[in-house]
Amino acid sequence: MTNILKQQVQGSVLISGDEGYETQRKIWNAAVDKWPGIIVVCKEEADAVCAVRYAREHNLEISIKGGGHHVAGTAVTEGGIMIDLSELTEVVVDENSRIARVQGGATLADIDRETQRYGLATPTGTVSETGVAGLALNGGLGYLRAKYGLTCDNIQAVNLVTADGDHIRVSDTEHPDLFWAIRGGGGNFGVVTSFEFQLHEIGPEVLALDVMYDFEDVKTVFHNLNTYLEAASDEISVNATLIDLPPAPFIPEFLHHRRVIIVAGIYAGSPEEGEPIIQPLRELAQPLADMTAVMPYVELQKKLDAMVPQNANIAGTSLYLEELTEEALDQIVAQMNGAPAPAMVQLWETHGHMNRIPTNENAYYVRGGQYLLLVDVIYEDGQDQKAKEWIDEMRQSLLVYSYEQTSYLNLTENDESIIRESYGSNYARLVAIKQKYDPNNIFHVNHNIDPKSDCELVTE
Ligand SMILES: Cc1cc2nc3c(=O)[nH]c(=O)nc-3n(C[C@H](O)[C@H](O)[C@H](O)COP(=O)(O)OP(=O)(O)OC[C@H]3O[C@@H](n4cnc5c(N)ncnc54)[C@H](O)[C@@H]3O)c2cc1C
């Protein structure tokens, strides 16, 4: 049955038992164990066109794999066709226009490597192995968010295969409605074979904040951090991680199994100017360790890679917080103490440029709140029910402190009501655009915007 497809595409067409099938079907979250009927590993962007048309003709469910990093495992379909872009990784930089053309399977490392040759960067995320496609289409929060916004805010154009199997360019002058929707609307509108991202001057050396505090000082650390953030400049973005350190060889023995707060971030300006400005962040309490240093931007972007669990079962959720009050912090700590397995809680402060963009500028709605709370738990086989229950309990107990009950869909389970809340007043417009471009919802293996959703379009 796949012979026709094999003749059409330059890449590989794999079915169960073929060499490479096992590797390609695997994604970052080991808890997701699905078996696509066919995997099309694209070698050229046009392969994605053939795959979409083939799927339509044979009525096959479609999933799209960029870097395969979504915790919810939406890159994989059970029995359908997986359009795998992970080998389309070319990045071409136009130094004059400050635009990077990036193929749909590139990782953040692929982008930083090429753009930094010119002392340029586009805002992405904080782990270099992550795929840019999923990250950019659903937001994209990294160390440059306060200065230059989210990854989706820096998309200038995309090439996309529509539900009809057409390969079109989408920008603010070509299909502007779709251009609005893909900047936050995830994989709902088609297969993005390439992006054009706006670049900005960064580095090559940056001042990277990295201070470890004892968990006993959690209240003092966040009290002082909140005070600091009241007047923080756009050059600074800070992520705080609450974690029980593993007994890993790269961690000094006295810190093994110790619960700590790691305050990491960037000063995205001249390192010399930044030193005194970030000094208070190095004194939020008495530090256990301070690895703050000037380093190449590409190194900062890879710094967390070693901490990322591999081949692990993960459950995760997220919630934007209106304000990190003492009460909210107490609740987070209490929940963390009840975790059924090793858990990591992150609090990423959000201020600056990303929050000044109007909520309806593009589909990414959340432009307020003080912190993004991210929660992950790593669990053993057979513990999934317990892990999910804990995640759900954590989320429910913190909803009262949330910013309009919104979550970051790139780091959240796949849940209809969470999706709806997180798009806020942009949801109805997304539904209308989905009805126009994908009325039969062929792109539904994602955090789905159902074209049949019942909602009223509010016209501005
Ligand atoms: C270790 C780790 C670190 C992370 N760090 C950050 C971070 O610092 N900042 C941040 O913002 N997020 C972060 N994330 C979350 C990340 O943004 C999401 O996991 C995102 O989905 C990753 O994109 P991907 O292409 O790898 O995902 P995939 O799992 O391949 O895809 C997820 C979904 O995106 C859509 N999609 C993917 N590729 C395409 C395409 N080419 N065309 C159309 N739709 C597509 C599909 O709907 C797919 O189901 C992290 C995740 C992990 C696991």
The ligand as an ORCA input file, in Angstrom:
! r2SCAN-3c Opt
* xyz 0 1
  C      13.470     19.093     28.026
  C      12.487     20.127     27.567
  C      12.797     21.462     27.720
  C      11.898     22.451     27.294
  N      12.225     23.754     27.457
  C      11.389     24.709     27.009
  C      11.728     26.091     27.114
  O      12.766     26.456     27.635
  N      10.858     27.003     26.631
  C       9.678     26.645     26.047
  O       8.951     27.521     25.605
  N       9.324     25.345     25.945
  C      10.143     24.385     26.411
  N       9.792     23.064     26.299
  C       8.485     22.731     25.760
  C       8.521     22.724     24.246
  O       8.226     24.024     23.786
  C       7.495     21.746     23.692
  O       7.821     20.463     24.115
  C       7.417     21.813     22.176
  O       6.278     21.146     21.746
  C       8.643     21.194     21.546
  O       8.570     21.221     20.152
  P       8.914     19.899     19.316
  O       8.897     20.279     17.899
  O      10.141     19.267     19.874
  O       7.663     19.019     19.723
  P       6.882     17.813     19.034
  O       6.540     16.884     20.149
  O       7.588     17.287     17.860
  O       5.584     18.539     18.536
  C       4.595     19.001     19.409
  C       3.414     19.466     18.599
  O       3.788     20.620     17.860
  C       3.217     20.590     16.574
  N       4.295     20.570     15.586
  C       5.555     20.126     15.724
  N       6.241     20.346     14.598
  C       5.396     20.929     13.731
  C       5.517     21.418     12.400
  N       6.671     21.378     11.754
  N       4.424     21.947     11.807
  C       3.260     22.031     12.467
  N       3.095     21.601     13.719
  C       4.156     21.059     14.347
  C       2.364     19.355     16.485
  O       1.047     19.668     16.818
  C       2.945     18.463     17.552
  O       1.976     17.618     18.109
  C      10.673     22.063     26.723
  C      10.351     20.712     26.595
  C      11.252     19.749     27.014
  C      10.900     18.307     26.889
*
